[in-house]
């Protein structure tokens, strides 16, 4: 789940279910990241509330892949 309805840049977004390489969860742990064999591109059904992102279609992310910043859990795929 990508959060912040009013985001206008990637810095304004937060992936609410992202867990960093260091095992620290920013909010909640997402089960889809528990499987070490899965790649980011394998994750589907990503919900997004960033209304000004071009990949947001009815709060579903339509990007082919999603890149999450390891330091702050921002969605780096956000595109206005």
Helices and strands as residue ranges (DSSP letters): E 2-3, G 10-12, E 14-15, G 31-33, G 40-42, E 56-57, E 60-61
